[in-house]
Structures are given as C-alpha cells and as structure tokens.
Amino acid sequence: MPYPGIDRRRVLAAAALGRTVNPPAPAVGREQALHAVSGTIVDVSPHMIVLETADGGEARLVVAPWVTAWRGGVLAPADLPVGARAIVRAVREGTVAERIWADVTRITGKILSITAEGSPGGKPKDQIVELDCGPHRGRRTVVVPYRASGRLRVRHPQFDPGYLFDAIGVREGGVSYAYLPATSQPAYRAGLAPPPPPAYGGTQSRISGTATWSDSFDDDERGAAYPMVEQEDVGCDESGKSCVGLPYLALGSMLVVHNVCTGRSEDVQIVACGCVSGGFCDRCVECGTSPRGRIAELAPASFVELGGDLIKGCFNVRIGVG
C-alpha cells in the first residue's frame, strides 16, 4: 500500500526543516508495551498459538488463561481454525498473547448497490452490498448475513446507494462478511461532509478527533493514511478534504498519535492517502465522545499497539506533528 520513496521524503524534510531523523518510536504509556504479531495460524491449543509470519518465520506465543479470540463472534482461542489469518495483541516482548482477532476485515466506502440473495423456501435473505472504497482501493463486495442485518441497520439507518458504509467482519474463502457496525453512519450522502472549521493556523499543537484502522495495509505494516495530503503528492483528486481543521502534510511525515483512552502514544509515519476517512465526519465514543472527524486511519498493527480493539473500530485521539 505505501507509496515509493516515503523514507527518503522524511530524510529530505528533516534536512530542510532542521530536524533529526528519528524512526517511529514504540508505544508508551502507563502499562507495559504492546506488540502486534500477525500471521497464519499453523497450530493452536488452549495454551499456545503458533503463527507463520509474512517473512516465512514462526512466532510462538503463550496464550494467557483470560484470553479471548474473535472470528465473527467471541470464541476460545483453541477453537480458531488452522489456516486463519490472525493478528495478536501480545505483551512481554511479544511472547504472551493477550487478545486474538482472526480473519478480521473492515469494509469502508460508499454504497453503490444493495441486492438480496435468492433464498429457497421463504428463508430470510442475506444482502449483497457493492461499495466504492475510494480511488486507492477500488470496488468491494460484502455480504451482510440476515442475522447481522438488524445490528447493522440500527447504526446504518440510511441503507441506500450514495450513503457511507463502515462495518467490521470476517473474510473467509475470498468473501467478506459484515457482522458489526464500525461507526454510526453519517446522516449526509457521501461527498457531502460538512466543511472544516476556520483554516489551521499553525499554532495548534494538538488536534483531537478519531483514529480508525483499515485492512488495506500490508501484513505487519505500521503507518497511517492521512486525509490532508497534497493532491499532486499522491495523484488523488479526492485528497485534501476533511471536516477537521488539519494541516497539509507530506507523505513520510510523522504523526505523534496519542490514544486518549489508554494513555499510550506512538510516532506513526504517514504512508498513504486517507481520502476515504476524510469523508467521514463522525465521532468515536470509546471513552467519552470525541470531536467530529477522522484524523488518521491506522494500519491494524499500529492500531493494536496503541491499545485499540479492532472490533470497536476506533479510539479517541490527539495528534501532534513530529
């Protein structure tokens, strides 16, 4: 997903601005450090999970007694299937699993069409939703199972073409299934987000809003998609839009991301255009109610290491420019 030359951009920017070139810093906070470990499950038991990582290596993690897993619903880690893609929140230098998500996916975009699957015998029908997920992610089809439709419709009352959609689910056999709403649907149609407040004046050291996550990043990648990047920088006519008073930043810039809910902070590099997230002027209610607007869309690993829960989908955040 990242654009080429991002690390070089950061070096050049540091030289121009007289800054030091520091790599992304690990998350810090009141609690011990969190580590995100991703891979394919090759073995799992009540006490141990073994993953094959993206580089072909093996990660063996002890499963703590209190750990739960999620794969379309909460289940015991030992019930996870071999072959599932997992992301594990781990402690103790990444050796002890604390939380496991398997085959998790997030589907975010504009509704293009909704159809019902044929169902013999008059049984309830699943719905097929076609989405436009933005210029960098193309179109995507998601199945909304009938049993999950009520929960989704509560927070997506405008279930019609032209409105925004954001759900969390499971990807299985090449098919994405939506089970949980990731947000309360904005009341406006896609592309009609409210204008931002008066222009960012350069004196605001911290900006508050919402951080979310996306599964469009590469396995084990860290970083963020940010909405206010120059259109010429990313070749995207839809960038540079947000209902938050954000400054324009270049690819490779560093964001100091502070999770208000956990107290953890981390330096996260901007590696992609976040034009889709810029169209959402919603709030996160993970711990209190955030100001409106999505500031950053994080890679799952970065989101997890900052203490986020992939199923809850967001956390209240303060952002500084590093």
C-alpha positions in Angstrom: 0.0 0.0 0.0 2.7 2.6 0.8 4.0 5.0 -1.9 7.6 4.6 -3.1 10.3 6.9 -1.6 8.5 7.7 1.6 11.6 7.1 3.9 13.6 9.4 1.5 11.0 12.1 1.7 11.3 12.0 5.5 15.0 12.4 5.4 14.8 15.4 2.9 12.1 17.0 5.0 14.2 16.7 8.2 17.1 18.3 6.4 15.0 21.2 5.1 13.4 21.9 8.5 16.5 21.3 10.6 15.0 18.2 12.4 16.7 15.0 13.4 15.6 11.8 11.5 14.1 9.6 14.1 12.5 6.2 13.4 8.9 5.6 14.6 9.0 5.3 18.3 7.4 2.4 20.2 4.2 2.9 22.0 4.5 4.2 25.6 2.1 4.6 28.4 1.2 3.6 31.9 1.1 -0.1 31.1 3.7 -2.4 29.6 4.4 -2.2 25.9 2.0 -3.9 23.5 3.2 -5.8 20.4 1.1 -6.8 17.3 2.1 -10.1 15.9 0.5 -11.2 12.6 0.5 -14.4 10.6 -1.3 -17.6 9.5 -2.3 -20.0 12.3 -0.4 -23.3 11.9 -1.2 -24.7 15.3 -3.3 -23.6 18.3 -4.2 -25.1 21.7 -5.6 -23.7 24.9 -2.1 -22.8 26.0 -0.2 -21.9 22.8 -0.7 -20.4 19.3 1.8 -20.7 16.5 1.8 -18.4 13.5 3.7 -18.4 10.2 4.7 -14.8 9.7 4.8 -12.8 6.4 8.6 -13.4 6.1 8.2 -17.1 6.4 9.3 -17.2 10.0 7.4 -18.7 13.0 6.0 -16.9 16.0 5.1 -19.0 19.1 3.1 -17.3 21.8 1.8 -18.4 25.1 -2.0 -18.0 25.4 -2.8 -16.4 28.8 -5.7 -18.0 30.6 -8.0 -15.0 30.3 -7.5 -14.5 26.5 -10.5 -14.5 24.2 -10.5 -14.6 20.4 -12.8 -13.1 17.8 -13.8 -14.5 14.4 -17.2 -13.3 13.7 -18.0 -13.7 17.3 -16.2 -14.4 20.6 -14.7 -17.9 21.0 -12.0 -19.7 22.8 -8.5 -19.4 21.2 -8.3 -23.2 20.8 -11.4 -23.1 18.6 -9.7 -21.0 15.9 -9.2 -22.9 12.7 -5.7 -23.7 11.4 -5.1 -21.6 8.3 -6.9 -18.5 9.6 -5.1 -15.1 9.3 -4.6 -13.8 12.8 -3.4 -10.6 14.5 -2.4 -11.0 18.1 -2.0 -8.3 20.7 0.9 -9.6 22.8 2.8 -8.5 25.9 6.2 -9.5 27.5 8.2 -8.6 24.4 5.6 -10.3 22.1 5.7 -13.7 23.7 2.3 -13.8 25.5 -0.9 -13.4 23.6 -3.4 -11.1 25.3 -6.1 -10.8 22.5 -6.6 -12.5 19.2 -8.5 -11.5 16.1 -8.8 -14.0 13.2 -9.7 -13.3 9.6 -10.9 -9.8 10.7 -11.7 -7.3 7.9 -13.1 -3.8 7.7 -15.2 -2.6 4.8 -15.4 1.2 4.4 -16.8 3.1 1.5 -19.8 4.4 -0.4 -22.8 2.2 -1.1 -23.3 1.6 -4.8 -26.0 -1.1 -4.8 -27.8 -3.5 -2.5 -29.3 -6.8 -3.6 -30.8 -9.8 -1.8 -29.5 -13.3 -2.3 -32.0 -15.8 -3.6 -33.2 -18.0 -0.7 -35.4 -21.1 -1.3 -38.3 -21.9 1.0 -39.0 -18.3 2.0 -36.0 -18.2 4.4 -34.6 -14.8 5.4 -32.2 -13.4 2.8 -28.7 -12.2 3.1 -27.8 -8.9 1.4 -25.1 -8.2 -1.1 -23.6 -4.7 -0.9 -21.4 -3.3 -3.6 -19.1 -0.5 -2.4 -16.9 2.2 -3.8 -13.9 2.1 -1.4 -12.2 5.1 -2.9 -9.6 5.7 -5.7 -6.8 3.7 -4.0 -8.9 0.7 -3.0 -11.4 0.2 -5.8 -14.7 -1.6 -5.5 -15.6 -4.2 -3.0 -18.5 -6.6 -2.4 -19.6 -7.5 1.1 -22.3 -10.0 2.3 -24.5 -8.8 5.2 -25.9 -12.0 6.7 -29.5 -11.8 7.7 -28.7 -12.4 11.4 -26.4 -9.4 11.4 -28.6 -7.0 9.4 -30.6 -5.7 12.4 -27.5 -4.8 14.3 -26.0 -3.0 11.3 -29.2 -1.2 10.4 -29.5 0.3 13.9 -26.3 2.3 13.2 -26.8 2.5 9.4 -30.4 3.7 9.0 -29.8 5.1 5.5 -29.0 1.7 3.9 -29.3 3.1 0.4 -26.9 3.8 -2.5 -25.0 7.1 -2.1 -24.6 6.8 1.7 -21.5 5.8 3.6 -20.9 2.3 5.0 -18.4 1.1 7.6 -18.5 -2.4 9.1 -16.3 -5.0 10.7 -16.5 -8.6 9.8 -14.7 -11.7 8.6 -13.0 -12.5 5.3 -13.4 -16.2 4.5 -12.9 -18.1 1.3 -12.4 -14.8 -0.6 -15.7 -13.4 0.6 -16.2 -10.5 3.1 -19.0 -10.9 5.6 -20.1 -7.8 7.7 -21.1 -8.5 11.3 -20.7 -5.3 13.3 -21.2 -1.7 12.5 -17.8 0.1 12.9 -19.4 3.5 13.3 -22.8 5.3 13.4 -23.5 6.2 9.8 -23.2 9.9 9.0 -26.6 11.4 8.0 -25.3 13.1 4.9 -24.7 11.4 1.5 -21.1 10.5 0.5 -19.1 13.5 -0.6 -21.2 16.0 1.3 -19.3 16.1 4.6 -19.5 19.5 6.5 -16.8 22.0 5.7 -13.9 22.2 8.2 -13.7 25.0 10.8 -11.5 28.0 10.1 -8.2 27.1 8.5 -5.5 25.6 10.6 -3.3 28.5 11.7 -0.1 26.6 12.6 -0.3 27.4 16.3 -2.4 24.4 17.4 0.0 21.8 18.8 -2.6 19.1 19.3 -5.6 18.2 17.2 -8.4 16.0 18.7 -10.7 13.6 16.8 -10.9 9.9 15.9 -8.4 7.3 14.8 -9.7 4.2 13.0 -8.0 1.3 11.2 -8.0 -0.3 7.7 -7.1 -3.7 6.4 -5.7 -2.2 3.2 -2.2 -2.1 4.6 0.3 -4.9 4.0 0.8 -7.7 6.6 2.7 -6.5 9.6 3.0 -2.9 8.2 2.9 0.1 10.5 1.8 3.5 9.5 -1.2 5.8 8.8 -3.3 7.0 6.0 -3.9 10.8 6.4 -6.6 12.8 4.6 -4.8 16.2 4.2 -2.1 15.3 1.8 -1.4 17.3 -1.4 -3.3 16.0 -4.4 -0.2 16.2 -6.6 1.8 14.3 -3.9 -0.4 11.2 -4.2 -2.1 11.6 -7.5 -5.6 11.8 -5.9 -8.3 14.3 -6.7 -10.2 13.4 -3.5 -7.4 14.1 -1.0 -7.2 17.2 1.0 -10.8 17.0 2.3 -11.7 16.7 6.0 -14.2 18.3 8.4 -11.3 18.7 10.9 -9.0 21.7 10.7 -6.0 19.6 9.8 -2.7 20.9 8.3 -1.5 19.7 5.0 1.3 17.2 5.4 3.6 15.3 3.0 3.9 11.5 2.7 6.7 10.4 5.1 5.8 13.0 7.8 5.5 11.7 11.3 2.4 12.0 13.5 2.6 11.8 17.2 -0.6 9.7 17.9 -1.9 9.7 21.5 -4.7 7.3 22.4 -6.8 9.3 24.9 -8.5 6.2 26.1 -5.3 4.2 27.1 -2.8 7.0 27.5 -0.4 5.3 25.0 1.5 7.4 22.4 3.5 6.4 19.3 5.2 8.1 16.4 3.4 6.9 13.3 4.6 7.6 9.7 2.1 8.8 7.1 2.4 6.2 4.3 -0.8 6.6 2.3 -3.6 8.9 1.3 -6.6 8.9 3.6 -9.2 10.4 1.3 -11.9 7.8 2.3 -11.5 8.6 6.0 -11.7 12.3 5.3 -15.2 11.8 4.1 -16.4 10.7 7.5 -17.4 13.4 9.9 -18.4 11.1 12.8 -17.4 10.7 16.4 -15.8 7.9 18.4 -17.4 7.1 21.8 -14.8 4.6 23.0 -14.1 6.7 26.2 -16.3 9.7 26.2 -17.2 11.4 22.9 -14.5 12.6 20.6 -14.8 15.7 18.4 -16.1 15.1 14.9 -13.8 13.8 12.2 -11.3 11.1 11.4 -7.7 12.3 11.7 -5.9 9.1 10.9 -6.6 5.7 9.5 -4.0 3.3 11.1 -2.6 0.0 10.0 -4.0 -2.7 12.2 -0.6 -3.3 13.8 -0.3 0.3 14.8 -3.9 0.5 16.0 -3.4 -2.6 18.2 0.0 -1.4 19.6 -1.7 1.8 20.7 -4.2 -0.2 22.7 -7.1 -0.2 20.2 -9.6 -3.0 19.9 -10.1 -3.9 16.2 -13.8 -4.9 16.9 -14.6 -1.5 18.5 -13.0 0.1 15.4 -11.8 3.5 16.8 -10.4 5.4 19.7 -10.4 9.0 20.8 -7.1 10.5 19.7 -4.9 13.6 19.9 -2.5 14.1 17.1 0.7 16.2 17.1 3.0 16.7 14.2 6.5 15.3 14.7 
